[in-house]
Amino acid sequence: DRVRSRLARRLTEEGDLVVYAQDERSQVLNRAAALARLEALIVKAAHRPKERRPTSPTRASRERRLAGKKARSEVKRGRGQPEGEP
């Protein structure tokens, strides 16, 4: 399933998910921290991102794009040899 595939790198050969914590001196606090990490990992792995709905460019953005293309075209057209010179 989705969670298993997302956490595949963290799984052992037996299929166990290993999470450990060594932040505190107390085993109880470390165990609680490890459980919190495990919960966060599972929640993050199970989250399904929203599908992107394709949109079309707005009229203003199309006009800006065309204006930029026209300006670039004018710059390039001005690079040629001056008229009347060989």
C-alpha contacts under 8 A as a table, 3 or more apart, distances in Angstrom:
res1	aa1	res2	aa2	distance
1	D	4	R	5.48
1	D	5	S	6.29
2	R	5	S	5.30
2	R	6	R	6.14
2	R	45	A	7.20
2	R	46	A	6.44
3	V	6	R	5.15
3	V	7	L	6.09
3	V	42	I	6.67
3	V	45	A	5.15
3	V	46	A	5.38
4	R	7	L	5.27
4	R	8	A	5.75
5	S	8	A	5.09
6	R	9	R	7.93
6	R	45	A	5.81
7	L	10	R	5.52
7	L	11	L	6.72
7	L	45	A	7.06
8	A	11	L	5.35
10	R	17	L	5.98
10	R	18	V	6.66
11	L	14	E	7.69
11	L	15	G	5.32
11	L	16	D	5.32
11	L	17	L	4.68
11	L	18	V	6.69
12	T	15	G	5.10
12	T	16	D	5.26
12	T	17	L	6.52
12	T	18	V	7.37
13	E	16	D	7.44
19	V	34	A	5.91
19	V	35	L	7.84
19	V	37	R	7.28
19	V	38	L	6.39
20	Y	30	N	7.66
20	Y	31	R	7.54
20	Y	34	A	5.17
21	A	24	E	7.93
21	A	30	N	5.25
21	A	31	R	6.95
21	A	33	A	6.29
21	A	34	A	5.23
22	Q	25	R	7.43
22	Q	30	N	5.92
23	D	30	N	6.42
24	E	27	Q	7.43
24	E	29	L	6.31
24	E	30	N	5.76
25	R	29	L	7.79
25	R	30	N	7.60
26	S	29	L	5.32
26	S	30	N	6.24
27	Q	30	N	5.02
27	Q	31	R	5.99
28	V	31	R	5.11
28	V	32	A	6.26
29	L	32	A	5.07
29	L	33	A	6.13
30	N	33	A	4.97
30	N	34	A	6.08
31	R	34	A	5.05
31	R	35	L	6.20
32	A	35	L	5.10
32	A	36	A	6.18
33	A	36	A	5.04
33	A	37	R	6.22
34	A	37	R	5.03
34	A	38	L	6.10
35	L	38	L	4.94
35	L	39	E	6.14
36	A	39	E	5.13
36	A	40	A	6.19
37	R	40	A	5.03
37	R	41	L	6.07
38	L	41	L	5.09
38	L	42	I	6.21
39	E	42	I	5.22
39	E	43	V	6.11
40	A	43	V	5.16
40	A	44	K	6.04
41	L	44	K	5.20
41	L	45	A	6.03
42	I	45	A	5.08
42	I	46	A	5.97
43	V	46	A	5.20
43	V	47	H	6.22
44	K	47	H	5.35
57	P	61	S	6.26
57	P	62	R	6.49
58	T	61	S	5.28
58	T	62	R	6.33
59	R	62	R	5.12
59	R	63	E	6.19
60	A	63	E	5.06
60	A	64	R	6.16
61	S	64	R	5.03
61	S	65	R	6.14
62	R	65	R	5.11
62	R	66	L	6.22
63	E	66	L	5.12
63	E	67	A	6.05
64	R	67	A	5.06
64	R	68	G	6.19
65	R	68	G	5.18
65	R	69	K	6.27
66	L	69	K	4.97
66	L	70	K	6.11
67	A	70	K	5.07
67	A	71	A	6.19
68	G	71	A	5.11
68	G	72	R	6.16
69	K	72	R	5.13
69	K	73	S	6.04
70	K	73	S	4.96
70	K	74	E	6.25
71	A	74	E	5.14
71	A	75	V	6.36
72	R	75	V	5.08
72	R	76	K	6.27
73	S	76	K	5.18
73	S	77	R	6.03
74	E	77	R	5.01
74	E	78	G	6.15
75	V	78	G	5.26
75	V	79	R	6.78
76	K	79	R	5.35
76	K	80	G	7.71
77	R	80	G	6.24
81	Q	85	E	7.23
82	P	85	E	6.10
